[in-house]
Amino acid sequence: MKKLIYLCGSWLILLHVCLIAAPAFAQSTADELEALLETSAVSYGQAARFVLDAAGVTVSAGQAFQYAARQNWLPKNASANEAARLDGVALLLMRSFDIEGGLLYSLFKNPRYAYRELAYQEIIQGRTDPAMAVSGDTLLYIINKLLDN
């Protein structure tokens, strides 16, 4: 009888923890998205966190940049706190979503041809420059456009 009461009590505690933690997690993600939308220039660390999450790569938010760097999904010499360039984000998107690309991207797999490929596929639209800093809303727009294709 004591074991049954203990087991029921354990399940109730676990249920209580889950019910409290789930809204807190959702609020945390909403706060992160809101902060990202207000950012005029995202860092490579922020870009890696959101792109890897969208690509379905299971890695913690704090380890996203290191994971992407180890996989060579980021430009050489990119740092986590550095403002992300559009061509660098294009490279991260191409590699994390495993997009084949055209002949030149297939040969060189560098930020320049990743940018050109995503522009050709009309995922990157409008008047853009490969060296421009990526704002939070631009990053989310590009991710959304890529997920819609």
C-alpha positions in Angstrom: 0.0 0.0 0.0 2.9 2.4 0.8 4.4 1.7 -2.5 1.2 2.5 -4.3 0.8 5.8 -2.5 4.5 6.6 -3.1 4.1 5.8 -6.8 1.0 8.0 -7.2 2.7 10.8 -5.3 5.7 10.6 -7.6 3.5 10.8 -10.7 1.6 13.8 -9.3 4.9 15.6 -8.6 6.2 14.8 -12.1 2.9 16.0 -13.7 3.1 19.2 -11.6 6.6 19.9 -12.7 5.7 19.3 -16.4 2.7 21.6 -16.1 4.8 24.3 -14.6 7.8 23.9 -16.9 5.9 23.8 -20.2 4.5 27.3 -20.1 7.8 28.6 -18.8 9.6 27.0 -21.8 7.1 28.5 -24.2 7.4 31.9 -22.7 11.2 31.6 -22.9 11.0 30.8 -26.6 8.5 33.7 -27.2 10.9 36.1 -25.4 13.8 34.9 -27.6 11.8 35.4 -30.7 10.7 38.8 -29.6 14.3 39.8 -28.8 15.4 38.5 -32.2 12.8 40.5 -34.1 14.0 43.7 -32.3 17.7 43.0 -33.3 19.1 45.0 -36.1 22.1 42.8 -36.6 22.0 39.2 -35.4 25.2 37.4 -34.4 26.4 34.2 -35.8 25.6 32.6 -32.5 21.9 33.7 -32.7 21.7 32.7 -36.3 23.1 29.3 -35.6 20.6 28.8 -32.7 17.5 29.6 -34.8 18.7 28.0 -38.1 19.7 24.7 -36.5 16.4 24.6 -34.6 14.4 25.2 -37.8 16.5 22.5 -39.6 15.6 20.0 -37.0 19.1 19.6 -35.6 18.9 18.6 -32.0 21.4 20.7 -30.0 21.1 23.0 -27.1 20.8 26.7 -27.7 24.2 27.4 -26.1 26.0 24.7 -28.2 24.5 25.6 -31.6 27.3 27.9 -32.7 30.0 25.3 -31.7 28.1 22.5 -33.4 27.7 24.5 -36.6 31.4 25.6 -36.5 32.5 21.9 -36.0 30.4 20.9 -39.0 32.0 23.7 -41.2 28.5 25.2 -41.7 29.8 28.7 -40.9 32.3 30.9 -42.7 36.0 30.5 -41.6 37.0 32.7 -38.7 33.4 33.5 -37.7 32.9 34.1 -34.0 29.7 33.7 -32.0 29.4 37.4 -31.1 30.2 38.7 -34.5 27.4 40.3 -36.6 26.3 37.7 -39.1 26.7 38.6 -42.8 24.0 37.6 -45.3 26.4 35.3 -47.2 27.5 33.6 -44.0 23.9 33.0 -43.0 23.2 31.6 -46.5 26.1 29.1 -46.1 24.7 28.1 -42.7 21.2 27.6 -44.3 22.5 25.7 -47.3 24.6 23.3 -45.2 22.2 22.8 -42.2 19.2 22.1 -44.5 21.4 20.0 -46.8 20.5 21.9 -50.0 22.4 20.6 -53.1 22.8 23.9 -55.0 24.2 24.5 -58.4 27.5 23.7 -60.0 29.6 26.4 -58.5 28.2 25.9 -55.0 28.7 22.1 -55.4 32.4 22.7 -56.3 33.3 25.4 -53.8 30.7 25.3 -51.0 31.6 28.8 -49.8 29.5 31.8 -48.6 29.6 33.6 -52.0 28.0 30.8 -53.9 25.6 29.9 -51.1 24.3 33.5 -51.2 24.0 33.3 -55.0 22.2 30.0 -54.9 19.6 31.2 -52.4 19.1 34.4 -54.4 18.6 32.3 -57.5 16.0 30.1 -55.7 14.3 33.4 -54.6 14.7 32.5 -50.9 16.8 35.7 -50.5 14.8 38.4 -52.2 14.9 42.1 -52.9 17.9 44.5 -52.9 20.5 42.7 -50.9 24.2 42.6 -50.5 26.2 39.5 -49.5 28.1 41.6 -47.0 25.1 43.2 -45.3 24.3 42.5 -41.7 21.2 40.3 -41.2 18.5 41.7 -39.0 16.3 39.4 -36.8 13.2 39.8 -39.0 15.2 39.2 -42.1 16.6 36.0 -40.6 13.1 34.7 -39.7 11.8 35.7 -43.1 14.5 33.7 -44.9 14.0 30.7 -42.6 10.3 30.8 -43.2 10.7 31.1 -47.0 13.1 28.2 -46.9 10.7 26.0 -44.9 7.8 26.9 -47.3 9.8 25.5 -50.3 
